[in-house]
Amino acid sequence: MALKFCTDCRKQVSSVAVECPHCGRIMNNGRIYMFLRVMMIVILFYYLHSHLS
Ligand SMILES: [Zn+2]
């Protein structure tokens, strides 16, 4: 597990952390995680829509 530095408070943060434990800033991999969640909701919506119509 690698360490990186928070761009806001410049403290060490785990590279797998979704947000900085010191200042709560959302990290880049957290944005990707949120993007994937939104994509899953969109895919689920289209899946349900195609089966209900
Ligand atoms: Zn921080």
mmCIF file of the protein (N, C-alpha, C, O) and its ligand, coordinates in Angstrom:
data_MODEL
# 
_entry.id   MODEL 
# 
loop_
_entity.id 
_entity.type 
_entity.pdbx_number_of_molecules 
1 polymer     1 
2 non-polymer 1 
# 
_entity_poly.entity_id                      1 
_entity_poly.type                           'polypeptide(L)' 
_entity_poly.nstd_linkage                   no 
_entity_poly.nstd_monomer                   no 
_entity_poly.pdbx_seq_one_letter_code       MALKFCTDCRKQVSSVAVECPHCGRIMNNGRIYMFLRVMMIVILFYYLHSHLS 
_entity_poly.pdbx_seq_one_letter_code_can   MALKFCTDCRKQVSSVAVECPHCGRIMNNGRIYMFLRVMMIVILFYYLHSHLS 
_entity_poly.pdbx_strand_id                 A 
# 
loop_
_entity_poly_seq.entity_id 
_entity_poly_seq.num 
_entity_poly_seq.mon_id 
_entity_poly_seq.hetero 
1 1  MET n 
1 2  ALA n 
1 3  LEU n 
1 4  LYS n 
1 5  PHE n 
1 6  CYS n 
1 7  THR n 
1 8  ASP n 
1 9  CYS n 
1 10 ARG n 
1 11 LYS n 
1 12 GLN n 
1 13 VAL n 
1 14 SER n 
1 15 SER n 
1 16 VAL n 
1 17 ALA n 
1 18 VAL n 
1 19 GLU n 
1 20 CYS n 
1 21 PRO n 
1 22 HIS n 
1 23 CYS n 
1 24 GLY n 
1 25 ARG n 
1 26 ILE n 
1 27 MET n 
1 28 ASN n 
1 29 ASN n 
1 30 GLY n 
1 31 ARG n 
1 32 ILE n 
1 33 TYR n 
1 34 MET n 
1 35 PHE n 
1 36 LEU n 
1 37 ARG n 
1 38 VAL n 
1 39 MET n 
1 40 MET n 
1 41 ILE n 
1 42 VAL n 
1 43 ILE n 
1 44 LEU n 
1 45 PHE n 
1 46 TYR n 
1 47 TYR n 
1 48 LEU n 
1 49 HIS n 
1 50 SER n 
1 51 HIS n 
1 52 LEU n 
1 53 SER n 
# 
loop_
_struct_asym.id 
_struct_asym.entity_id 
A 1 
B 2 
# 
loop_
_chem_comp.id 
_chem_comp.type 
_chem_comp.mon_nstd_flag 
ALA 'L-peptide linking' y 
ARG 'L-peptide linking' y 
ASN 'L-peptide linking' y 
ASP 'L-peptide linking' y 
CYS 'L-peptide linking' y 
GLN 'L-peptide linking' y 
GLU 'L-peptide linking' y 
GLY 'peptide linking'   y 
HIS 'L-peptide linking' y 
ILE 'L-peptide linking' y 
LEU 'L-peptide linking' y 
LYS 'L-peptide linking' y 
MET 'L-peptide linking' y 
PHE 'L-peptide linking' y 
PRO 'L-peptide linking' y 
SER 'L-peptide linking' y 
THR 'L-peptide linking' y 
TYR 'L-peptide linking' y 
VAL 'L-peptide linking' y 
ZN  non-polymer         . 
# 
_pdbx_entity_nonpoly.entity_id   2 
_pdbx_entity_nonpoly.name        ? 
_pdbx_entity_nonpoly.comp_id     ZN 
# 
_pdbx_nonpoly_scheme.asym_id         B 
_pdbx_nonpoly_scheme.entity_id       2 
_pdbx_nonpoly_scheme.mon_id          ZN 
_pdbx_nonpoly_scheme.ndb_seq_num     1 
_pdbx_nonpoly_scheme.pdb_seq_num     101 
_pdbx_nonpoly_scheme.auth_seq_num    101 
_pdbx_nonpoly_scheme.pdb_mon_id      ZN 
_pdbx_nonpoly_scheme.auth_mon_id     ZN 
_pdbx_nonpoly_scheme.pdb_strand_id   A 
_pdbx_nonpoly_scheme.pdb_ins_code    . 
# 
loop_
_atom_site.group_PDB 
_atom_site.id 
_atom_site.type_symbol 
_atom_site.label_atom_id 
_atom_site.label_alt_id 
_atom_site.label_comp_id 
_atom_site.label_asym_id 
_atom_site.label_entity_id 
_atom_site.label_seq_id 
_atom_site.pdbx_PDB_ins_code 
_atom_site.Cartn_x 
_atom_site.Cartn_y 
_atom_site.Cartn_z 
_atom_site.occupancy 
_atom_site.B_iso_or_equiv 
_atom_site.pdbx_formal_charge 
_atom_site.auth_seq_id 
_atom_site.auth_comp_id 
_atom_site.auth_asym_id 
_atom_site.auth_atom_id 
_atom_site.pdbx_PDB_model_num 
ATOM   1   N  N  . MET A 1 1  ? 0.853   -1.196 0.000   1.00 0.00 ? 1   MET A N  1 
ATOM   2   C  CA . MET A 1 1  ? 0.000   0.000  0.000   1.00 0.00 ? 1   MET A CA 1 
ATOM   3   C  C  . MET A 1 1  ? 0.888   1.246  0.000   1.00 0.00 ? 1   MET A C  1 
ATOM   4   O  O  . MET A 1 1  ? 1.680   1.451  0.921   1.00 0.00 ? 1   MET A O  1 
ATOM   5   N  N  . ALA A 1 2  ? 0.756   2.056  -1.014  1.00 0.00 ? 2   ALA A N  1 
ATOM   6   C  CA . ALA A 1 2  ? 1.591   3.250  -1.173  1.00 0.00 ? 2   ALA A CA 1 
ATOM   7   C  C  . ALA A 1 2  ? 0.974   4.444  -0.447  1.00 0.00 ? 2   ALA A C  1 
ATOM   8   O  O  . ALA A 1 2  ? -0.208  4.458  -0.102  1.00 0.00 ? 2   ALA A O  1 
ATOM   9   N  N  . LEU A 1 3  ? 1.819   5.430  -0.235  1.00 0.00 ? 3   LEU A N  1 
ATOM   10  C  CA . LEU A 1 3  ? 1.344   6.667  0.383   1.00 0.00 ? 3   LEU A CA 1 
ATOM   11  C  C  . LEU A 1 3  ? 1.479   7.819  -0.612  1.00 0.00 ? 3   LEU A C  1 
ATOM   12  O  O  . LEU A 1 3  ? 2.409   7.856  -1.418  1.00 0.00 ? 3   LEU A O  1 
ATOM   13  N  N  . LYS A 1 4  ? 0.547   8.745  -0.540  1.00 0.00 ? 4   LYS A N  1 
ATOM   14  C  CA . LYS A 1 4  ? 0.647   9.956  -1.351  1.00 0.00 ? 4   LYS A CA 1 
ATOM   15  C  C  . LYS A 1 4  ? 0.304   11.143 -0.470  1.00 0.00 ? 4   LYS A C  1 
ATOM   16  O  O  . LYS A 1 4  ? -0.123  10.975 0.673   1.00 0.00 ? 4   LYS A O  1 
ATOM   17  N  N  . PHE A 1 5  ? 0.490   12.340 -1.000  1.00 0.00 ? 5   PHE A N  1 
ATOM   18  C  CA . PHE A 1 5  ? 0.264   13.531 -0.195  1.00 0.00 ? 5   PHE A CA 1 
ATOM   19  C  C  . PHE A 1 5  ? -1.031  14.217 -0.605  1.00 0.00 ? 5   PHE A C  1 
ATOM   20  O  O  . PHE A 1 5  ? -1.325  14.377 -1.790  1.00 0.00 ? 5   PHE A O  1 
ATOM   21  N  N  . CYS A 1 6  ? -1.798  14.618 0.403   1.00 0.00 ? 6   CYS A N  1 
ATOM   22  C  CA . CYS A 1 6  ? -3.033  15.356 0.164   1.00 0.00 ? 6   CYS A CA 1 
ATOM   23  C  C  . CYS A 1 6  ? -2.691  16.713 -0.456  1.00 0.00 ? 6   CYS A C  1 
ATOM   24  O  O  . CYS A 1 6  ? -1.776  17.394 0.006   1.00 0.00 ? 6   CYS A O  1 
ATOM   25  N  N  . THR A 1 7  ? -3.420  17.102 -1.494  1.00 0.00 ? 7   THR A N  1 
ATOM   26  C  CA . THR A 1 7  ? -3.138  18.375 -2.170  1.00 0.00 ? 7   THR A CA 1 
ATOM   27  C  C  . THR A 1 7  ? -3.626  19.571 -1.360  1.00 0.00 ? 7   THR A C  1 
ATOM   28  O  O  . THR A 1 7  ? -3.224  20.702 -1.634  1.00 0.00 ? 7   THR A O  1 
ATOM   29  N  N  . ASP A 1 8  ? -4.481  19.343 -0.374  1.00 0.00 ? 8   ASP A N  1 
ATOM   30  C  CA . ASP A 1 8  ? -4.992  20.447 0.444   1.00 0.00 ? 8   ASP A CA 1 
ATOM   31  C  C  . ASP A 1 8  ? -4.148  20.672 1.701   1.00 0.00 ? 8   ASP A C  1 
ATOM   32  O  O  . ASP A 1 8  ? -3.636  21.771 1.914   1.00 0.00 ? 8   ASP A O  1 
ATOM   33  N  N  . CYS A 1 9  ? -3.998  19.623 2.542   1.00 0.00 ? 9   CYS A N  1 
ATOM   34  C  CA . CYS A 1 9  ? -3.295  19.777 3.811   1.00 0.00 ? 9   CYS A CA 1 
ATOM   35  C  C  . CYS A 1 9  ? -1.855  19.261 3.739   1.00 0.00 ? 9   CYS A C  1 
ATOM   36  O  O  . CYS A 1 9  ? -1.090  19.439 4.687   1.00 0.00 ? 9   CYS A O  1 
ATOM   37  N  N  . ARG A 1 10 ? -1.474  18.617 2.614   1.00 0.00 ? 10  ARG A N  1 
ATOM   38  C  CA . ARG A 1 10 ? -0.108  18.125 2.349   1.00 0.00 ? 10  ARG A CA 1 
ATOM   39  C  C  . ARG A 1 10 ? 0.353   17.088 3.367   1.00 0.00 ? 10  ARG A C  1 
ATOM   40  O  O  . ARG A 1 10 ? 1.557   16.922 3.565   1.00 0.00 ? 10  ARG A O  1 
ATOM   41  N  N  . LYS A 1 11 ? -0.559  16.396 4.008   1.00 0.00 ? 11  LYS A N  1 
ATOM   42  C  CA . LYS A 1 11 ? -0.209  15.302 4.905   1.00 0.00 ? 11  LYS A CA 1 
ATOM   43  C  C  . LYS A 1 11 ? -0.257  13.991 4.127   1.00 0.00 ? 11  LYS A C  1 
ATOM   44  O  O  . LYS A 1 11 ? -0.857  13.916 3.055   1.00 0.00 ? 11  LYS A O  1 
ATOM   45  N  N  . GLN A 1 12 ? 0.389   12.948 4.683   1.00 0.00 ? 12  GLN A N  1 
ATOM   46  C  CA . GLN A 1 12 ? 0.416   11.651 4.027   1.00 0.00 ? 12  GLN A CA 1 
ATOM   47  C  C  . GLN A 1 12 ? -0.945  10.979 4.109   1.00 0.00 ? 12  GLN A C  1 
ATOM   48  O  O  . GLN A 1 12 ? -1.564  10.925 5.172   1.00 0.00 ? 12  GLN A O  1 
ATOM   49  N  N  . VAL A 1 13 ? -1.402  10.464 2.963   1.00 0.00 ? 13  VAL A N  1 
ATOM   50  C  CA . VAL A 1 13 ? -2.684  9.780  2.876   1.00 0.00 ? 13  VAL A CA 1 
ATOM   51  C  C  . VAL A 1 13 ? -2.457  8.467  2.137   1.00 0.00 ? 13  VAL A C  1 
ATOM   52  O  O  . VAL A 1 13 ? -1.659  8.418  1.201   1.00 0.00 ? 13  VAL A O  1 
ATOM   53  N  N  . SER A 1 14 ? -3.138  7.412  2.537   1.00 0.00 ? 14  SER A N  1 
ATOM   54  C  CA . SER A 1 14 ? -3.052  6.142  1.826   1.00 0.00 ? 14  SER A CA 1 
ATOM   55  C  C  . SER A 1 14 ? -3.560  6.303  0.398   1.00 0.00 ? 14  SER A C  1 
ATOM   56  O  O  . SER A 1 14 ? -4.525  7.025  0.150   1.00 0.00 ? 14  SER A O  1 
ATOM   57  N  N  . SER A 1 15 ? -2.901  5.622  -0.536  1.00 0.00 ? 15  SER A N  1 
ATOM   58  C  CA . SER A 1 15 ? -3.291  5.733  -1.949  1.00 0.00 ? 15  SER A CA 1 
ATOM   59  C  C  . SER A 1 15 ? -4.653  5.093  -2.222  1.00 0.00 ? 15  SER A C  1 
ATOM   60  O  O  . SER A 1 15 ? -5.258  5.348  -3.263  1.00 0.00 ? 15  SER A O  1 
ATOM   61  N  N  . VAL A 1 16 ? -5.136  4.267  -1.300  1.00 0.00 ? 16  VAL A N  1 
ATOM   62  C  CA . VAL A 1 16 ? -6.438  3.637  -1.492  1.00 0.00 ? 16  VAL A CA 1 
ATOM   63  C  C  . VAL A 1 16 ? -7.552  4.377  -0.740  1.00 0.00 ? 16  VAL A C  1 
ATOM   64  O  O  . VAL A 1 16 ? -8.717  3.988  -0.815  1.00 0.00 ? 16  VAL A O  1 
ATOM   65  N  N  . ALA A 1 17 ? -7.189  5.453  -0.011  1.00 0.00 ? 17  ALA A N  1 
ATOM   66  C  CA . ALA A 1 17 ? -8.186  6.199  0.753   1.00 0.00 ? 17  ALA A CA 1 
ATOM   67  C  C  . ALA A 1 17 ? -9.120  6.957  -0.193  1.00 0.00 ? 17  ALA A C  1 
ATOM   68  O  O  . ALA A 1 17 ? -8.667  7.571  -1.160  1.00 0.00 ? 17  ALA A O  1 
ATOM   69  N  N  . VAL A 1 18 ? -10.410 6.912  0.086   1.00 0.00 ? 18  VAL A N  1 
ATOM   70  C  CA . VAL A 1 18 ? -11.393 7.630  -0.725  1.00 0.00 ? 18  VAL A CA 1 
ATOM   71  C  C  . VAL A 1 18 ? -11.323 9.119  -0.420  1.00 0.00 ? 18  VAL A C  1 
ATOM   72  O  O  . VAL A 1 18 ? -11.471 9.950  -1.317  1.00 0.00 ? 18  VAL A O  1 
ATOM   73  N  N  . GLU A 1 19 ? -11.097 9.456  0.849   1.00 0.00 ? 19  GLU A N  1 
ATOM   74  C  CA . GLU A 1 19 ? -10.963 10.859 1.224   1.00 0.00 ? 19  GLU A CA 1 
ATOM   75  C  C  . GLU A 1 19 ? -9.836  11.014 2.226   1.00 0.00 ? 19  GLU A C  1 
ATOM   76  O  O  . GLU A 1 19 ? -9.454  10.054 2.895   1.00 0.00 ? 19  GLU A O  1 
ATOM   77  N  N  . CYS A 1 20 ? -9.298  12.236 2.329   1.00 0.00 ? 20  CYS A N  1 
ATOM   78  C  CA . CYS A 1 20 ? -8.205  12.513 3.251   1.00 0.00 ? 20  CYS A CA 1 
ATOM   79  C  C  . CYS A 1 20 ? -8.708  12.396 4.694   1.00 0.00 ? 20  CYS A C  1 
ATOM   80  O  O  . CYS A 1 20 ? -9.704  13.033 5.038   1.00 0.00 ? 20  CYS A O  1 
ATOM   81  N  N  . PRO A 1 21 ? -8.044  11.597 5.554   1.00 0.00 ? 21  PRO A N  1 
ATOM   82  C  CA . PRO A 1 21 ? -8.483  11.461 6.947   1.00 0.00 ? 21  PRO A CA 1 
ATOM   83  C  C  . PRO A 1 21 ? -8.186  12.699 7.781   1.00 0.00 ? 21  PRO A C  1 
ATOM   84  O  O  . PRO A 1 21 ? -8.699  12.831 8.892   1.00 0.00 ? 21  PRO A O  1 
ATOM   85  N  N  . HIS A 1 22 ? -7.362  13.610 7.260   1.00 0.00 ? 22  HIS A N  1 
ATOM   86  C  CA . HIS A 1 22 ? -6.980  14.810 8.011   1.00 0.00 ? 22  HIS A CA 1 
ATOM   87  C  C  . HIS A 1 22 ? -7.936  15.974 7.746   1.00 0.00 ? 22  HIS A C  1 
ATOM   88  O  O  . HIS A 1 22 ? -8.386  16.632 8.684   1.00 0.00 ? 22  HIS A O  1 
ATOM   89  N  N  . CYS A 1 23 ? -8.247  16.229 6.476   1.00 0.00 ? 23  CYS A N  1 
ATOM   90  C  CA . CYS A 1 23 ? -9.080  17.389 6.138   1.00 0.00 ? 23  CYS A CA 1 
ATOM   91  C  C  . CYS A 1 23 ? -10.375 16.993 5.435   1.00 0.00 ? 23  CYS A C  1 
ATOM   92  O  O  . CYS A 1 23 ? -11.243 17.839 5.220   1.00 0.00 ? 23  CYS A O  1 
ATOM   93  N  N  . GLY A 1 24 ? -10.518 15.702 5.070   1.00 0.00 ? 24  GLY A N  1 
ATOM   94  C  CA . GLY A 1 24 ? -11.763 15.237 4.456   1.00 0.00 ? 24  GLY A CA 1 
ATOM   95  C  C  . GLY A 1 24 ? -11.875 15.494 2.974   1.00 0.00 ? 24  GLY A C  1 
ATOM   96  O  O  . GLY A 1 24 ? -12.956 15.340 2.405   1.00 0.00 ? 24  GLY A O  1 
ATOM   97  N  N  . ARG A 1 25 ? -10.772 15.888 2.320   1.00 0.00 ? 25  ARG A N  1 
ATOM   98  C  CA . ARG A 1 25 ? -10.802 16.164 0.893   1.00 0.00 ? 25  ARG A CA 1 
ATOM   99  C  C  . ARG A 1 25 ? -10.996 14.855 0.120   1.00 0.00 ? 25  ARG A C  1 
ATOM   100 O  O  . ARG A 1 25 ? -10.344 13.854 0.419   1.00 0.00 ? 25  ARG A O  1 
ATOM   101 N  N  . ILE A 1 26 ? -11.888 14.864 -0.871  1.00 0.00 ? 26  ILE A N  1 
ATOM   102 C  CA . ILE A 1 26 ? -12.114 13.693 -1.709  1.00 0.00 ? 26  ILE A CA 1 
ATOM   103 C  C  . ILE A 1 26 ? -10.921 13.514 -2.633  1.00 0.00 ? 26  ILE A C  1 
ATOM   104 O  O  . ILE A 1 26 ? -10.543 14.431 -3.362  1.00 0.00 ? 26  ILE A O  1 
ATOM   105 N  N  . MET A 1 27 ? -10.324 12.309 -2.596  1.00 0.00 ? 27  MET A N  1 
ATOM   106 C  CA . MET A 1 27 ? -9.155  12.034 -3.423  1.00 0.00 ? 27  MET A CA 1 
ATOM   107 C  C  . MET A 1 27 ? -9.590  11.641 -4.835  1.00 0.00 ? 27  MET A C  1 
ATOM   108 O  O  . MET A 1 27 ? -10.768 11.387 -5.085  1.00 0.00 ? 27  MET A O  1 
ATOM   109 N  N  . ASN A 1 28 ? -8.612  11.593 -5.761  1.00 0.00 ? 28  ASN A N  1 
ATOM   110 C  CA . ASN A 1 28 ? -8.896  11.286 -7.164  1.00 0.00 ? 28  ASN A CA 1 
ATOM   111 C  C  . ASN A 1 28 ? -9.561  9.931  -7.342  1.00 0.00 ? 28  ASN A C  1 
ATOM   112 O  O  . ASN A 1 28 ? -10.510 9.798  -8.115  1.00 0.00 ? 28  ASN A O  1 
ATOM   113 N  N  . ASN A 1 29 ? -9.062  8.913  -6.622  1.00 0.00 ? 29  ASN A N  1 
ATOM   114 C  CA . ASN A 1 29 ? -9.670  7.591  -6.752  1.00 0.00 ? 29  ASN A CA 1 
ATOM   115 C  C  . ASN A 1 29 ? -11.086 7.589  -6.182  1.00 0.00 ? 29  ASN A C  1 
ATOM   116 O  O  . ASN A 1 29 ? -11.907 6.756  -6.565  1.00 0.00 ? 29  ASN A O  1 
ATOM   117 N  N  . GLY A 1 30 ? -11.377 8.521  -5.264  1.00 0.00 ? 30  GLY A N  1 
ATOM   118 C  CA . GLY A 1 30 ? -12.736 8.677  -4.770  1.00 0.00 ? 30  GLY A CA 1 
ATOM   119 C  C  . GLY A 1 30 ? -13.664 9.205  -5.845  1.00 0.00 ? 30  GLY A C  1 
ATOM   120 O  O  . GLY A 1 30 ? -14.831 8.818  -5.915  1.00 0.00 ? 30  GLY A O  1 
ATOM   121 N  N  . ARG A 1 31 ? -13.142 10.096 -6.687  1.00 0.00 ? 31  ARG A N  1 
ATOM   122 C  CA . ARG A 1 31 ? -13.948 10.622 -7.793  1.00 0.00 ? 31  ARG A CA 1 
ATOM   123 C  C  . ARG A 1 31 ? -14.264 9.513  -8.786  1.00 0.00 ? 31  ARG A C  1 
ATOM   124 O  O  . ARG A 1 31 ? -15.377 9.437  -9.308  1.00 0.00 ? 31  ARG A O  1 
ATOM   125 N  N  . ILE A 1 32 ? -13.284 8.652  -9.045  1.00 0.00 ? 32  ILE A N  1 
ATOM   126 C  CA . ILE A 1 32 ? -13.501 7.530  -9.960  1.00 0.00 ? 32  ILE A CA 1 
ATOM   127 C  C  . ILE A 1 32 ? -14.558 6.590  -9.377  1.00 0.00 ? 32  ILE A C  1 
ATOM   128 O  O  . ILE A 1 32 ? -15.422 6.083  -10.091 1.00 0.00 ? 32  ILE A O  1 
ATOM   129 N  N  . TYR A 1 33 ? -14.468 6.371  -8.059  1.00 0.00 ? 33  TYR A N  1 
ATOM   130 C  CA . TYR A 1 33 ? -15.430 5.510  -7.377  1.00 0.00 ? 33  TYR A CA 1 
ATOM   131 C  C  . TYR A 1 33 ? -16.840 6.085  -7.481  1.00 0.00 ? 33  TYR A C  1 
ATOM   132 O  O  . TYR A 1 33 ? -17.793 5.349  -7.739  1.00 0.00 ? 33  TYR A O  1 
ATOM   133 N  N  . MET A 1 34 ? -16.977 7.395  -7.283  1.00 0.00 ? 34  MET A N  1 
ATOM   134 C  CA . MET A 1 34 ? -18.285 8.033  -7.389  1.00 0.00 ? 34  MET A CA 1 
ATOM   135 C  C  . MET A 1 34 ? -18.792 7.983  -8.823  1.00 0.00 ? 34  MET A C  1 
ATOM   136 O  O  . MET A 1 34 ? -19.985 7.785  -9.055  1.00 0.00 ? 34  MET A O  1 
ATOM   137 N  N  . PHE A 1 35 ? -17.870 8.167  -9.810  1.00 0.00 ? 35  PHE A N  1 
ATOM   138 C  CA . PHE A 1 35 ? -18.242 8.090  -11.219 1.00 0.00 ? 35  PHE A CA 1 
ATOM   139 C  C  . PHE A 1 35 ? -18.772 6.702  -11.550 1.00 0.00 ? 35  PHE A C  1 
ATOM   140 O  O  . PHE A 1 35 ? -19.772 6.579  -12.257 1.00 0.00 ? 35  PHE A O  1 
ATOM   141 N  N  . LEU A 1 36 ? -18.118 5.655  -11.052 1.00 0.00 ? 36  LEU A N  1 
ATOM   142 C  CA . LEU A 1 36 ? -18.562 4.285  -11.292 1.00 0.00 ? 36  LEU A CA 1 
ATOM   143 C  C  . LEU A 1 36 ? -19.929 4.031  -10.665 1.00 0.00 ? 36  LEU A C  1 
ATOM   144 O  O  . LEU A 1 36 ? -20.758 3.318  -11.231 1.00 0.00 ? 36  LEU A O  1 
ATOM   145 N  N  . ARG A 1 37 ? -20.158 4.620  -9.492  1.00 0.00 ? 37  ARG A N  1 
ATOM   146 C  CA . ARG A 1 37 ? -21.460 4.459  -8.838  1.00 0.00 ? 37  ARG A CA 1 
ATOM   147 C  C  . ARG A 1 37 ? -22.564 5.091  -9.669  1.00 0.00 ? 37  ARG A C  1 
ATOM   148 O  O  . ARG A 1 37 ? -23.639 4.513  -9.830  1.00 0.00 ? 37  ARG A O  1 
ATOM   149 N  N  . VAL A 1 38 ? -22.293 6.294  -10.204 1.00 0.00 ? 38  VAL A N  1 
ATOM   150 C  CA . VAL A 1 38 ? -23.270 6.980  -11.055 1.00 0.00 ? 38  VAL A CA 1 
ATOM   151 C  C  . VAL A 1 38 ? -23.528 6.156  -12.309 1.00 0.00 ? 38  VAL A C  1 
ATOM   152 O  O  . VAL A 1 38 ? -24.675 6.014  -12.733 1.00 0.00 ? 38  VAL A O  1 
ATOM   153 N  N  . MET A 1 39 ? -22.457 5.605  -12.912 1.00 0.00 ? 39  MET A N  1 
ATOM   154 C  CA . MET A 1 39 ? -22.610 4.784  -14.112 1.00 0.00 ? 39  MET A CA 1 
ATOM   155 C  C  . MET A 1 39 ? -23.453 3.546  -13.827 1.00 0.00 ? 39  MET A C  1 
ATOM   156 O  O  . MET A 1 39 ? -24.277 3.149  -14.652 1.00 0.00 ? 39  MET A O  1 
ATOM   157 N  N  . MET A 1 40 ? -23.246 2.929  -12.650 1.00 0.00 ? 40  MET A N  1 
ATOM   158 C  CA . MET A 1 40 ? -24.022 1.743  -12.285 1.00 0.00 ? 40  MET A CA 1 
ATOM   159 C  C  . MET A 1 40 ? -25.499 2.087  -12.137 1.00 0.00 ? 40  MET A C  1 
ATOM   160 O  O  . MET A 1 40 ? -26.362 1.309  -12.544 1.00 0.00 ? 40  MET A O  1 
ATOM   161 N  N  . ILE A 1 41 ? -25.796 3.253  -11.555 1.00 0.00 ? 41  ILE A N  1 
ATOM   162 C  CA . ILE A 1 41 ? -27.189 3.691  -11.388 1.00 0.00 ? 41  ILE A CA 1 
ATOM   163 C  C  . ILE A 1 41 ? -27.826 3.926  -12.754 1.00 0.00 ? 41  ILE A C  1 
ATOM   164 O  O  . ILE A 1 41 ? -28.975 3.543  -12.973 1.00 0.00 ? 41  ILE A O  1 
ATOM   165 N  N  . VAL A 1 42 ? -27.086 4.558  -13.682 1.00 0.00 ? 42  VAL A N  1 
ATOM   166 C  CA . VAL A 1 42 ? -27.590 4.829  -15.034 1.00 0.00 ? 42  VAL A CA 1 
ATOM   167 C  C  . VAL A 1 42 ? -27.860 3.521  -15.772 1.00 0.00 ? 42  VAL A C  1 
ATOM   168 O  O  . VAL A 1 42 ? -28.898 3.369  -16.417 1.00 0.00 ? 42  VAL A O  1 
ATOM   169 N  N  . ILE A 1 43 ? -26.917 2.572  -15.675 1.00 0.00 ? 43  ILE A N  1 
ATOM   170 C  CA . ILE A 1 43 ? -27.079 1.270  -16.339 1.00 0.00 ? 43  ILE A CA 1 
ATOM   171 C  C  . ILE A 1 43 ? -28.279 0.531  -15.755 1.00 0.00 ? 43  ILE A C  1 
ATOM   172 O  O  . ILE A 1 43 ? -29.062 -0.070 -16.491 1.00 0.00 ? 43  ILE A O  1 
ATOM   173 N  N  . LEU A 1 44 ? -28.423 0.577  -14.427 1.00 0.00 ? 44  LEU A N  1 
ATOM   174 C  CA . LEU A 1 44 ? -29.553 -0.074 -13.763 1.00 0.00 ? 44  LEU A CA 1 
ATOM   175 C  C  . LEU A 1 44 ? -30.873 0.554  -14.202 1.00 0.00 ? 44  LEU A C  1 
ATOM   176 O  O  . LEU A 1 44 ? -31.858 -0.151 -14.423 1.00 0.00 ? 44  LEU A O  1 
ATOM   177 N  N  . PHE A 1 45 ? -30.891 1.891  -14.329 1.00 0.00 ? 45  PHE A N  1 
ATOM   178 C  CA . PHE A 1 45 ? -32.090 2.605  -14.757 1.00 0.00 ? 45  PHE A CA 1 
ATOM   179 C  C  . PHE A 1 45 ? -32.504 2.160  -16.151 1.00 0.00 ? 45  PHE A C  1 
ATOM   180 O  O  . PHE A 1 45 ? -33.677 1.870  -16.386 1.00 0.00 ? 45  PHE A O  1 
ATOM   181 N  N  . TYR A 1 46 ? -31.535 2.102  -17.096 1.00 0.00 ? 46  TYR A N  1 
ATOM   182 C  CA . TYR A 1 46 ? -31.847 1.689  -18.459 1.00 0.00 ? 46  TYR A CA 1 
ATOM   183 C  C  . TYR A 1 46 ? -32.270 0.216  -18.514 1.00 0.00 ? 46  TYR A C  1 
ATOM   184 O  O  . TYR A 1 46 ? -33.130 -0.163 -19.308 1.00 0.00 ? 46  TYR A O  1 
ATOM   185 N  N  . TYR A 1 47 ? -31.662 -0.592 -17.672 1.00 0.00 ? 47  TYR A N  1 
ATOM   186 C  CA . TYR A 1 47 ? -32.006 -2.023 -17.618 1.00 0.00 ? 47  TYR A CA 1 
ATOM   187 C  C  . TYR A 1 47 ? -33.456 -2.198 -17.156 1.00 0.00 ? 47  TYR A C  1 
ATOM   188 O  O  . TYR A 1 47 ? -34.222 -2.943 -17.766 1.00 0.00 ? 47  TYR A O  1 
ATOM   189 N  N  . LEU A 1 48 ? -33.824 -1.505 -16.072 1.00 0.00 ? 48  LEU A N  1 
ATOM   190 C  CA . LEU A 1 48 ? -35.188 -1.604 -15.559 1.00 0.00 ? 48  LEU A CA 1 
ATOM   191 C  C  . LEU A 1 48 ? -36.182 -1.011 -16.538 1.00 0.00 ? 48  LEU A C  1 
ATOM   192 O  O  . LEU A 1 48 ? -37.269 -1.557 -16.726 1.00 0.00 ? 48  LEU A O  1 
ATOM   193 N  N  . HIS A 1 49 ? -35.821 0.106  -17.168 1.00 0.00 ? 49  HIS A N  1 
ATOM   194 C  CA . HIS A 1 49 ? -36.696 0.779  -18.107 1.00 0.00 ? 49  HIS A CA 1 
ATOM   195 C  C  . HIS A 1 49 ? -36.990 -0.124 -19.311 1.00 0.00 ? 49  HIS A C  1 
ATOM   196 O  O  . HIS A 1 49 ? -38.131 -0.195 -19.768 1.00 0.00 ? 49  HIS A O  1 
ATOM   197 N  N  . SER A 1 50 ? -35.979 -0.803 -19.816 1.00 0.00 ? 50  SER A N  1 
ATOM   198 C  CA . SER A 1 50 ? -36.164 -1.667 -20.984 1.00 0.00 ? 50  SER A CA 1 
ATOM   199 C  C  . SER A 1 50 ? -36.986 -2.904 -20.642 1.00 0.00 ? 50  SER A C  1 
ATOM   200 O  O  . SER A 1 50 ? -37.633 -3.483 -21.515 1.00 0.00 ? 50  SER A O  1 
ATOM   201 N  N  . HIS A 1 51 ? -36.962 -3.310 -19.372 1.00 0.00 ? 51  HIS A N  1 
ATOM   202 C  CA . HIS A 1 51 ? -37.729 -4.500 -18.972 1.00 0.00 ? 51  HIS A CA 1 
ATOM   203 C  C  . HIS A 1 51 ? -39.163 -4.159 -18.560 1.00 0.00 ? 51  HIS A C  1 
ATOM   204 O  O  . HIS A 1 51 ? -40.037 -5.026 -18.583 1.00 0.00 ? 51  HIS A O  1 
ATOM   205 N  N  . LEU A 1 52 ? -39.406 -2.908 -18.185 1.00 0.00 ? 52  LEU A N  1 
ATOM   206 C  CA . LEU A 1 52 ? -40.746 -2.502 -17.745 1.00 0.00 ? 52  LEU A CA 1 
ATOM   207 C  C  . LEU A 1 52 ? -41.610 -2.035 -18.914 1.00 0.00 ? 52  LEU A C  1 
ATOM   208 O  O  . LEU A 1 52 ? -42.837 -2.089 -18.830 1.00 0.00 ? 52  LEU A O  1 
ATOM   209 N  N  . SER A 1 53 ? -40.992 -1.581 -19.996 1.00 0.00 ? 53  SER A N  1 
ATOM   210 C  CA . SER A 1 53 ? -41.760 -1.026 -21.123 1.00 0.00 ? 53  SER A CA 1 
ATOM   211 C  C  . SER A 1 53 ? -42.322 -2.135 -22.015 1.00 0.00 ? 53  SER A C  1 
ATOM   212 O  O  . SER A 1 53 ? -42.993 -1.849 -23.007 1.00 0.00 ? 53  SER A O  1 
HETATM 213 ZN ZN . ZN  B 2 .  ? -5.964  16.553 3.533   1.00 0.00 2 101 ZN  A ZN 1 
# 
